[in-house]
Amino acid sequence: MHDAFYSSMGQGWPQVADLALAFVLTSLIGLERRAKGKSAGLRTHALVGLGAALFMLVSKYGFADLLGEEDIALDPSRIAAQIVSGVGFLGGGVIFVRRDVVRGLTTAAIVWVSAAVGMACGAGLPLLAIVAVAMHFLTVWGFTKLGYYLPDAEPPRLRMTYQEGRGVLATALTLCTERGFVVTETDAQRGTEAERMTVTLAVSGKGSVPELVGELMDVPGMIAVNSKENERHAGE
């Protein structure tokens, strides 16, 4: 019984250190996500990284007692492949629940990175795990700020369909201004159905177009908001 806790059996302090490192690194990712108010935050990323690390350790050490048995072939890489597939389903759930393609994809990708960090820790590759987390922060912070200085090839266009007589357009223009956008062009058309209007707005600014689309969809009387980067419809 005492021998079961030796590191050679996969349950020693080196393996505990691998789990702890996975927990700490993915918790840092989760803290950043929680600070931005994302649904997949601290607990989600910490558990994904911890679980991925544990799966990798089980893959490496959990079947050692079967080695040498006849008619038994072990392939430790199969568990790693299943982790990737399982996290893919989790990421798909994040996209579906948020009903926002752009933000959902980024959140799903970061959950995927958390799993990869946990796998690296469980595989005994701590340096790669630490570098991956550093690159994560470079991406979510550095690239976001870099985008402020990159010129847009074409200004985003928002195509709104809404019910007339409810002050939807005035509210939409106010939201654009509050979110740091300037409306540079408008094009109004009457919808095919009665009491419906369709207005296309060309906007310029450094705000988040997906977040603006999400807020516009919450305006009473708004039916649909489409953009080149995002598409959401009421009732989806």
C-alpha positions as CSV (number, residue, x, y, z in Angstrom):
1,M,0.0,0.0,0.0
2,H,2.8,2.4,0.9
3,D,4.5,1.7,-2.5
4,A,1.5,3.1,-4.3
5,F,2.4,6.6,-3.2
6,Y,5.9,6.5,-4.7
7,S,6.6,8.8,-7.6
8,S,7.4,5.8,-9.8
9,M,3.8,4.8,-9.5
10,G,2.6,8.2,-10.7
11,Q,1.4,9.5,-7.4
12,G,4.4,11.2,-5.9
13,W,5.3,14.9,-5.3
14,P,6.4,15.5,-8.9
15,Q,3.0,14.6,-10.2
16,V,1.3,16.7,-7.5
17,A,3.6,19.6,-8.6
18,D,2.4,19.1,-12.2
19,L,-1.3,19.3,-11.1
20,A,-0.5,22.4,-8.9
21,L,1.2,24.2,-11.8
22,A,-1.7,23.4,-14.2
23,F,-4.1,24.8,-11.5
24,V,-2.2,28.0,-11.0
25,L,-1.5,28.8,-14.7
26,T,-5.1,28.2,-15.8
27,S,-6.4,30.1,-12.8
28,L,-4.5,33.1,-14.0
29,I,-6.2,32.7,-17.4
30,G,-9.5,32.4,-15.6
31,L,-8.9,35.6,-13.6
32,E,-8.3,37.5,-16.8
33,R,-11.6,36.2,-18.2
34,R,-13.5,37.0,-15.0
35,A,-12.1,40.5,-15.0
36,K,-13.7,41.0,-18.5
37,G,-17.0,39.6,-17.2
38,K,-17.0,36.4,-19.4
39,S,-19.3,33.5,-18.5
40,A,-16.4,31.1,-18.7
41,G,-14.3,32.6,-15.9
42,L,-12.1,31.5,-13.0
43,R,-13.7,28.2,-12.0
44,T,-14.2,27.0,-15.6
45,H,-10.6,27.5,-16.7
46,A,-9.1,26.2,-13.5
47,L,-11.1,23.1,-13.7
48,V,-10.5,22.5,-17.4
49,G,-6.7,22.9,-16.9
50,L,-6.7,20.7,-13.7
51,G,-8.8,18.0,-15.4
52,A,-6.6,18.0,-18.5
53,A,-3.5,17.6,-16.4
54,L,-5.0,14.8,-14.4
55,F,-6.1,13.0,-17.6
56,M,-2.5,13.2,-18.9
57,L,-1.1,11.8,-15.7
58,V,-3.5,9.0,-15.8
59,S,-2.6,8.3,-19.4
60,K,1.1,8.2,-18.4
61,Y,1.0,6.2,-15.2
62,G,-2.5,4.8,-14.8
63,F,-1.9,1.7,-16.8
64,A,1.6,0.8,-15.8
65,D,0.4,-2.4,-14.1
66,L,-0.8,-3.7,-17.4
67,L,2.5,-3.5,-19.2
68,G,3.9,-6.8,-20.1
69,E,0.5,-8.5,-20.2
70,E,-0.3,-10.5,-23.3
71,D,-2.8,-9.2,-25.9
72,I,-2.6,-5.7,-24.4
73,A,-1.3,-2.7,-26.4
74,L,-1.2,0.7,-24.8
75,D,-1.3,4.0,-26.7
76,P,-1.0,7.0,-24.2
77,S,-1.6,9.5,-26.9
78,R,-5.2,8.4,-27.3
79,I,-6.3,10.0,-24.1
80,A,-4.7,13.3,-25.1
81,A,-6.7,13.2,-28.4
82,Q,-9.9,12.6,-26.4
83,I,-9.2,15.6,-24.2
84,V,-9.1,17.8,-27.3
85,S,-12.4,16.4,-28.5
86,G,-14.0,16.8,-25.1
87,V,-12.9,20.4,-24.8
88,G,-14.2,21.0,-28.3
89,F,-17.7,20.1,-27.1
90,L,-17.3,22.4,-24.1
91,G,-16.3,25.3,-26.3
92,G,-19.2,24.7,-28.6
93,G,-21.5,25.0,-25.6
94,V,-20.0,28.4,-24.7
95,I,-20.6,29.7,-28.2
96,F,-24.2,28.5,-28.2
97,V,-25.1,29.8,-24.7
98,R,-23.7,33.3,-25.5
99,R,-25.4,33.5,-28.9
100,D,-22.6,35.8,-30.0
101,V,-20.3,34.3,-32.7
102,V,-17.2,36.5,-32.3
103,R,-17.1,36.7,-28.5
104,G,-18.1,33.1,-28.2
105,L,-15.3,31.9,-30.5
106,T,-12.7,33.8,-28.5
107,T,-13.9,32.4,-25.2
108,A,-14.0,28.9,-26.7
109,A,-10.5,29.2,-28.0
110,I,-9.2,30.3,-24.5
111,V,-10.9,27.3,-22.9
112,W,-9.1,25.2,-25.5
113,V,-5.8,26.9,-24.6
114,S,-6.5,26.2,-20.9
115,A,-6.9,22.5,-21.7
116,A,-3.6,22.6,-23.7
117,V,-1.8,24.2,-20.8
118,G,-3.1,21.6,-18.4
119,M,-2.0,18.8,-20.8
120,A,1.5,20.3,-21.1
121,C,1.8,20.4,-17.3
122,G,0.5,16.8,-17.0
123,A,3.0,15.7,-19.7
124,G,5.9,17.1,-17.8
125,L,6.4,20.2,-20.0
126,P,6.2,23.1,-17.6
127,L,8.2,25.5,-19.7
128,L,5.9,25.2,-22.6
129,A,2.9,25.6,-20.4
130,I,4.3,28.9,-18.9
131,V,5.2,30.3,-22.3
132,A,1.7,29.4,-23.6
133,V,0.1,31.4,-20.7
134,A,2.4,34.3,-21.4
135,M,1.4,34.2,-25.1
136,H,-2.2,34.1,-24.0
137,F,-1.9,37.4,-22.1
138,L,0.1,38.9,-25.0
139,T,-2.8,38.0,-27.3
140,V,-5.8,39.2,-25.2
141,W,-4.1,42.4,-24.0
142,G,-1.4,43.3,-26.5
143,F,-3.4,42.4,-29.7
144,T,-6.4,44.3,-28.4
145,K,-4.4,47.5,-27.9
146,L,-2.6,47.0,-31.2
147,G,-6.0,46.9,-33.0
148,Y,-6.6,50.4,-31.9
149,Y,-3.8,51.7,-34.1
150,L,-4.5,49.6,-37.2
151,P,-6.5,51.3,-39.9
152,D,-9.8,49.6,-40.9
153,A,-9.9,48.5,-44.5
154,E,-13.6,49.3,-44.6
155,P,-15.8,50.9,-41.9
156,P,-18.2,48.5,-40.2
157,R,-21.8,48.6,-41.4
158,L,-24.8,47.8,-39.3
159,R,-28.1,46.8,-40.9
160,M,-30.9,47.3,-38.5
161,T,-34.5,46.2,-38.9
162,Y,-36.9,47.6,-36.4
163,Q,-40.5,48.6,-35.7
164,E,-41.5,52.2,-36.4
165,G,-42.9,54.5,-33.8
166,R,-40.9,53.2,-30.9
167,G,-37.8,55.5,-31.0
168,V,-35.5,52.7,-32.0
169,L,-33.3,54.7,-34.3
170,A,-32.7,57.5,-31.8
171,T,-31.8,54.9,-29.1
172,A,-29.5,53.1,-31.6
173,L,-27.7,56.4,-32.5
174,T,-27.2,57.2,-28.8
175,L,-25.7,53.7,-28.1
176,C,-23.3,54.2,-31.0
177,T,-22.1,57.4,-29.6
178,E,-21.8,56.1,-26.0
179,R,-19.7,53.1,-27.3
180,G,-17.2,55.3,-29.0
181,F,-18.6,55.2,-32.6
182,V,-19.3,58.0,-35.0
183,V,-22.0,57.4,-37.6
184,T,-20.6,58.4,-40.9
185,E,-23.3,57.3,-43.3
186,T,-27.0,56.3,-43.1
187,D,-29.3,54.6,-45.6
188,A,-32.9,54.0,-44.8
189,Q,-35.4,51.7,-46.6
190,R,-38.9,50.8,-45.7
191,G,-39.3,47.1,-45.0
192,T,-41.4,44.6,-46.9
193,E,-43.8,44.4,-44.0
194,A,-45.9,47.2,-42.6
195,E,-44.5,49.3,-39.8
196,R,-40.9,48.0,-40.4
197,M,-37.9,50.0,-41.3
198,T,-34.4,49.0,-42.4
199,V,-31.5,51.4,-41.8
200,T,-27.9,50.8,-42.6
201,L,-25.4,52.7,-40.5
202,A,-21.7,53.1,-41.4
203,V,-19.8,53.6,-38.1
204,S,-16.2,54.5,-37.3
205,G,-14.5,54.1,-34.0
206,K,-12.4,52.0,-31.7
207,G,-15.2,50.3,-29.8
208,S,-16.3,46.7,-30.0
209,V,-18.7,46.1,-32.9
210,P,-19.9,42.7,-31.5
211,E,-20.7,44.3,-28.1
212,L,-22.5,47.1,-29.9
213,V,-24.6,44.6,-31.9
214,G,-25.5,42.8,-28.7
215,E,-26.7,46.0,-27.0
216,L,-28.6,47.0,-30.1
217,M,-30.5,43.7,-30.1
218,D,-31.7,44.5,-26.6
219,V,-33.4,47.7,-27.7
220,P,-37.2,47.4,-27.5
221,G,-38.6,47.2,-31.0
222,M,-35.4,46.0,-32.6
223,I,-36.0,42.9,-34.8
224,A,-32.6,42.1,-36.3
225,V,-29.1,43.6,-36.4
226,N,-26.6,42.4,-39.0
227,S,-23.0,43.4,-39.6
228,K,-20.1,42.2,-41.7
229,E,-18.6,40.7,-38.5
230,N,-21.6,39.6,-36.7
231,E,-25.2,38.4,-37.3
232,R,-27.9,38.0,-34.7
233,H,-31.6,37.7,-35.1
234,A,-34.4,37.9,-32.4
235,G,-35.7,34.5,-31.5
236,E,-32.6,32.4,-32.5
